[in-house]
């Protein structure tokens, strides 16, 4: 690999490839520390997996919620980048439903609750979740808990993943009061504020600028999917296991009595009515609903659609006659990394790739849940480039 110019001057210029959440986090962090930053984004809009469709049905292509105990929450709030967030009204929270043994319930099975007790031991990294949890809650309780955790996993077999990996996400997804907050207007509203912040800091942002080879002359943060980074860097080792999820987006005419959430405890899957917390996502008199159904290697879009419709039948009576808009898609490798037994985030592709190249995104070696991985990896990449002392001095 070619050598990059060293010295202080070179280190003050940073190139970021990718204008999603990770790329903008890296750009803002570096610019705040005094670096001159250029961001290249291949699409005509910023956001990456955090894009929101322009409407009238404002569906998110990736993340929906911010977890308020995550590090990115404090960082965004400090910079006034979160904006107004939606909270679930008490009435809607009472419409949270769980499918168990084919019928809707208001409460989870008692055995599953055993796994949410604070005194439960920390799960091991080297065992699968199902076998470890079965020893605490029995197989039925363990399977229900694994399937419930799918909302933060997007994987077709959560029980086969590392027990430590699943436990953290189960606790975060089931915490009371809820950690999830929903940016009004979708994640695009957060991205727009981040882009404005970057621009005000002097960051140069170029859209429709596909990068086919690593730019020379300055440290580079590659803030793309792992597959794109693999092609750009010509490094076949940049691989990690992810998930495939069928997304079913629906706009329904409003009807009283619709569920707020239907969580499937019989298999991984989730239906949520996002207009419950943000009415701006659909026109008046309509509700925006999304089904998220993880599918396995031998399954396709139709398999996920069938399961989503089963949940809709249970929680949204007469939904077929009320559909005014519908869209289906498969999110392949777009839902972040998952860790198998014996592995953790530390084993994923390292942020520092050598020769002045750094990775950021939700599939690399950084801790956190969902978008927190993107944030942590982006901040780590910039801290390695500029030095932690420079960043700490800037914060002071």
N, C-alpha and C positions, 0 to 999 in steps of 0.2 A: 504494500500500500504506500502511496506517496506521503511524504512528510509535509506537514503544514508549517507555515511561518510561526515562530514563537514570539515571546516578548509581550510587554504590557499593552502596546498599541493594538496588536492583533487580538488580544483577549477582550478588548473593548468593543469589538464588532461581532455580532452574533447573527447567524442566519437560522431561521425557523422554517422548516418545511411542514406545512399543514396548518390550517387556520381553524381548527376545532377548539374544543375546550382546553385540551392540553397545550396546543400551540399558543393560544392567546394567554394562558396562564404563564407560560415560559416567557413570552414576549413582554408582558407587563412586569413580571418579576425582574427581568434583566434590565428593562428600561428604567425602572425605579432605582436600580443600583447604578445608573449612569451609563449603561451600554447603549450602543447604537444598533438597533435591531431592524432586520428586514424579514417579513413573513411572506412566504409564497403559498398560495392556495390554488389548487387545481380547478375547483369549481367556481361558479360565478358568485356564490354566496359563501359566507363563513359559517362555521358551526360544526362541520363534520357530523358525527352521530347525534349532536345536540341541535340539529336543525328542526324547525317547526314549519309545517306547510303554511302558505300564505292565507289560506281561508277559502271559502267561509267556514270550513271545518279545520281548525288549527290542531292537527295531529302532530305529535312529536315522533321523530324517527327513531329516537333512542331514549335517553333518560327522561323521566317525568318529574321526579321528586328530588329535593335536597334533604339529606339527613343532617339535622341540626347539631349532632355531636361530632360530625366529621370536621377535619381541619379546613376544608375548603369553605365551609359555612362561615367560620369566623373571618377568614381572609376576604371573602366576598362582601360580608357585612361591613367590615372595617372600611372598605373602599366604596361603599354604597352601590354595589353592583348587583345585589340580589333584587332590589326593588320590592314592590308589594307581593306578598305571597298569599295563596288561598289556604284556608283552613276548612276542615270538614265540619259543617254544622252538626250540632248534637243530634238533630233528627236524622240526618243522613248516616251518622256513625251507628245509629241503632239499626240501620239496614244492612249491616255487614253480615253476610251469610257464608256458611261453610258447607260444601257438599261432602257428606260422609256416608258410605254405604248406599250411595245413589240418591239420597234425600237431603234437603236443605236443613241445616241446623243453625241455631243462633250462637251456640257455644261449642268450643272444641272438646273433643273427648278428654276425660280426666287424665288418662295415661299420657297424652301429649303434653299436658300442662306440667307434668313432672320434669320435663326437660327444660322448662323455662324458669324453674326455681333458682334463686340466686346461689343457693348453697351447692348446686350441682357442680361437680368437679370440672376443671378445664379439660376439654376433649383432647385426645392425643392427635398428633399430626399423622402418625404412621398406621392408623386404623381407619377403615371406612366408617362412615357415619351410621349406617344401618346396624352393623354388628355392635358398635359401641353403644348406641342409643337403645338397642334392644335390651341390653343388660340393665338399663335404668327404667325404661317405660314399657318393656314388652315389644314384640314385633309390630303389633298394630299401632301402638302409640308412636313408635319410631318411624314407621312409614308415613303416618299422618304428618308428623313434624317435618320429615324430609320433603314431602310434597308441598307443605305450606311454605317452606323456605325457598321454593322455586321462584317466588316473586323477586328475590334478590340474587338468583343463581342463573336462571334462563337455561337450565340443563335438564335433559330428559330423564336422568337417573340420579337425583341428588344423593340418594342413599349410598351410592358407590364412590362418592367423593371423600376427600379427607375429612375426618370427623371435626378437626379443629376449624377447617375452612367453613363447613356448613354451620357449626355451632355459632360462630361469630355472626353470620348473616341471619340465622334464625332469631337470635336475641335482638339484633337491631331491627328486624322487620316486625317483631312482636312486642317491642317495648311499649310501655305505658308510662307517661303520655306518649303518643306517637312521635317519632323523630321526623317523619316525612313532612316536608312543606313543599307546596306547589307554586312555582313562579307564575304569577298571573300573565296570561298571554302565551304561555309555553316557554320552553327553554330558550327560544330565539330572543326573548326579551332580555335574558341574562347575557347572551352572546352579543347582542347589540350594544349593551352597556359596556361590556368588556372591550369591544372593538373601539368604542368611543374613547374609553380610557387609554387604550394603547395609542390611538391617534393623537390624543392630547399630550402624551408623553414623547411624541416624536417618532413612534414606530412607523416604518414604511410598510404598507400592506398592499400586496399585488394579488388580485384574483385572476382567474383564468390563466394561471401561471404554473403549468405542470413542470415539475422538475424531474428530469430523466437521468441526471448524474449528480453526485454530491458536489455542491458548490465549493470552490477552492478559496483559500485566503482568509477564512475565519472559522471559528468553531461553529458546528452545525447541530441543531436540535431537530431530529427527525420525529415529528409528532403526528404520525400517521398510523394506520392499522399495521399490525405486524406483517401481514402479507405484502402490503405496499413497501414497507421498510425492507423486507427481504429482497424484493425486486430491485429497489433503488440501490441498496448496498451490495447486492450480489452475494449475500450471506445466507446460505441455506439453513444455518443453525437457528435462525430467528423463527422459531415455531413454538407454539404452546397450544394446549387443548382449550377449546371454547365450546360454545353451544349453538344450536340452531333453533330458532323460535318462529312459529307462525303467528303473524299479527293480523288480526281481523278488526278493522276499524268500521264503525257503524255510526250513522246519525239516525236517531229514532225520534218520531214525534213523541212529545212528552206525555207520560201517563203516570198518574199517581200510583204509588206502591212498588215502583221498580226498585230493585236492590241497588245499593251503592257499590258493593263488592260481592262477587261470588268467588270464593277461594276453594279450589278443588283439593280435598284431602285424599281422594281415591287415586289421583294421578297428578303429576305436575301441571298446573294450569291456573289461570287467573283472569277474571273479567272485572273491569272497573269502569264506572261511569264518571268520567273526569269533569264533566260540567257540574257535578255536585259541589266541587270546591272552586270552580272557575267558570262562570257563566259566559265569559267572553269567547270560549272555544267553539261555540256553535250559535246559529241564529236563535232569536227568541222562539220559544215553543218547541225547540228541538234539544235533544241530549246527545252528547258525544260519548260513545262507548268504545273501549278497546279490549279485545281478548288477546292474551299472551299465552301461547301454548307451546312449550318446548317439545321438539320432536327428535326421535333417535335417528341413527344413521340409515336405517332401512325405511324410514317414513318420509312422506312428502307433504306438500301443502294441503292436499285434500284430507289427510289424516288429522292434521291440526284443526282444519275448519270443522270437521265433524265433531270433534271434542269441544270446540268453542261453541258450536250450536247447541250441544247438549246442556252446557252451562247457561246459555241464553234462555233455553226453554224453561229452565228451573227458576231463573231469577228475573226474567223480563217477559212476562206473559204477553202473548200476541205480538211479539217483536217483529215477526215477518211482515205483518200487515202495516207496520209503522215505519219501515225502513225508507228513508228518503235519499240515502247515500251510503255506499259501501265500498271498501277497498280491502284487498288481501295481499299479503306479501310474506316473504320468508327472510328473516334476518339471519344470515349465515356468518358466523365469526364476528358479529357486530355487538356482542353482549358481554365482552370482557373475558378474562382468563378464568379458568376453574382449576383447582388443585386436586390431583389424585392422592390417594394415601401414600405417605412417604415423601411428599413434596409440599412446599409452601411458597409464598411469594418470593422468597429469597432465591429460589431455584429457577425462576423465570429468566428470560433474556435480560442481561445486565443493562443498566442505564448507560454506563460508560463503555463504549465500543472501541475505544482507543483511536489514536490519530485524529483527535479533535471532533469525533462524532459521538453523539449522545441520543438515546432513545427516550421518548415520552409517550404515554398512552395507557390504556387500561389492560394491556397484556404483558407488561414488563415488570421488572423486579422492584416493586414498591408496595407498601402495605395499604390497606383500606378496603372499603366496600364500593363497588361500582365506580362512579365518577371520581371517588376519592383517590383511586389508583392513578388516574390521569393527572390529577392535581399534584399528588405527592411526587410522581416521577418527573413532572415538569419542573417543580421547585428544586428537586434534587439535581437535575441536569444543570440548571443555571447555577446552583451553588457550587457544583464541581467545576464549572467553567470560570466563574468569577471569584470563587473562594467564599467560604461561609462568613469570613470576617467582613467582607465587603457588604454582604446582604444584611448582616446584623447591624453594621454601622448605619446603613440606609434606614432600617426600621427605627433606630433610635432617633 
